[in-house]
Amino acid sequence: MPRQRLNRRTLLQLGPVTLVSFLSATCSRSLNNTTRQTAQATPACGDDLMTPSQTAGPFYTPDSPERQSLLEPGFSGTAMVLAGQVLSSQCVPIAGALVDCWHTDDQGNYDNSGYRFRGHQFTDADGRYQIETIVPGIYPGRTRHFHIKVQAPNQPVLTTQLYFPEEPANQRDFLFNPVLLMAVDNSNDLKQATFNFVLETA
């Protein structure tokens, strides 16, 4: 059976339950291939290649809901999936690691009174995480980015940010770090990004 092709307009017209089902099915088929094709653009393991920290900024909200999908009824924007692994500096996958994500809506606004586009999850036995969300908007002074907290069990929290390649505002952003660029695949109807976090563990 040929693979179904959906454009962005059709995707955004799907109901939230149907859309989340589509995202999950798409990721199940393509996560391994995407990781294989794009892993070279994410940090390798090694003591000198650990994921650098960055500021949490003023818009972090604790106690976000546990969920893989940040999509909610009535959302707008370009749907995407961010996936990868949490690894030790010895390249050992870290199971049960916290991955907490928050970002703006497609207009560059944070939800500071609720949990829209906020959520956390824990990695599986292979250290894998998967976040279903949208491409965040841009607001003055910053380029497009995700905020992320990652914590291996009983270890310190890494707070950092992830960036999109080929964004014009990257070079003007005072926090931008090319080490934190995601590998983004735009060849499918659903935008897919990959990033592997490398943590220092005791």
Stockholm file with secondary structure:
# STOCKHOLM 1.0

chainA/1-202         MPRQRLNRRTLLQLGPVTLVSFLSATCSRSLNNTTRQTAQATPACGDDLMTPSQTAGPFYTPDSPERQSLLEPGFSGTAMVLAGQVLSSQCVPIAGALVDCWHTDDQGNYDNSGYRFRGHQFTDADGRYQIETIVPGIYPGRTRHFHIKVQAPNQPVLTTQLYFPEEPANQRDFLFNPVLLMAVDNSNDLKQATFNFVLETA
#=GR chainA/1-202 SS CCCCCCCHHHHHHSCHHHHHHHHHHHHHHHHHHHHHHHGGGSCCCSTTCCCCCCCCCTTCCSSCCBCSBCCCTTCCSCEEEEEEEEEETTSCBCTTCEEEEECCCTTSCCCSSSCTTEEEEECCTTSEEEEEEECCCCCTTCCSEEEEEEECTTSCEEEEEEECTTCTTGGGCTTCCGGGBCEEECSSSSEEEECCEEECCC
#=GC SS_cons         CCCCCCCHHHHHHSCHHHHHHHHHHHHHHHHHHHHHHHGGGSCCCSTTCCCCCCCCCTTCCSSCCBCSBCCCTTCCSCEEEEEEEEEETTSCBCTTCEEEEECCCTTSCCCSSSCTTEEEEECCTTSEEEEEEECCCCCTTCCSEEEEEEECTTSCEEEEEEECTTCTTGGGCTTCCGGGBCEEECSSSSEEEECCEEECCC
//
